[in-house]
Amino acid sequence: MAKFITNAGSSVVNANNNFLAYAKAAGLTVAVVAVIVLAVKFKNWGAARAAAGQTGMNVAQALAGKGGNSVNNIMNILKPGGSLIGSPGTSSNIRMMDGGLSAAQNLFSKLTQGGTLIQSSSYSGQLYQLANGGTVGLRTLSTRSGKNIVATIDVNLPGWKGIREIKFK
Amino acid sequence: MNKQILKDRILAECDEDDVGLWVIIWELENQGVQNRHLKEETLTFIELLMNDGLISAGHVRVVEQENRAVFDHWNLTPSETVARISKEWDKLGRLPTIGDIVYFTITDKGMEYLRTIANDTPNSESV
């Protein structure tokens, strides 16, 4: 863990130094840049801290994903380039996507990488506990399947409220 | 978002899909309800919808041979439902997540309510 923290720390320092140089060239003050960097870090740290609080792991483990998907990786999958995947459903945190069951399975396997299948749940599909503390499920059946939905991915990532469900047509 | 908007949103979702307990918790958290108040707020919200006869509590059961899901209703009163959820929540010992404890489905009265608010919306399309 000490090695992880040291390595992670040095790469963060290098990344921040590069960003600082670009920002200075763009005319931003050091104080403004520091505020931006801290804001981004605090957002991810907050998500990791919430995940850690629910699973008993420490914040560094939640950030790193403890051998599986980290909080950052999940966010990169669900919000690539800063925009949520798919289009809004009945609310903005329910996303609609095309591609049918194969697209759903493909995304589900990315999200659950390194996760643990939960066998004891009464969930009407496959449910995984993620290494970062979240839970993700894939189901193809519902008692009220509307709008030609063939599969739904349920997403519960502690500390992150971007997406709750992804429905596939 | 106030409770009325949350009520309409949850009912609209119940009309399209089975809604888990975790969804209500997720939405209340998203509204900024603190962890220590989450259980009380969640149970109050559920009891409100059930007292109005808009949702029913139970489990989603998959009938694999027929490739379909059925809703097994608990057939409890609102206060009995809330008491059962509270007991199972305590037994769980953590915040309920996907698949935990209970699911909700819309009732005929709930669907009627949704039709009413759709008709009351100024820009709703006439049938």
Interface residues (C-beta under 8 A of the other chain):
Chain A: Q54 T90 S91 N93 I94 I118 S121 S122 Y123 S124 L127 T135 V136 G137 L141 S142 T143 R144 S145 G146 K147 I149 T152 D154 N156 K161 R164 E165
Chain B: R9 A12 E13 C14 D15 E16 D17 D18 G20 W22 V23 W26 E29 N30 H59 V60 R61 V62 N67 R68 A69 V70 F71 R94 L95 T97 I98 G99 D100 T105 I106
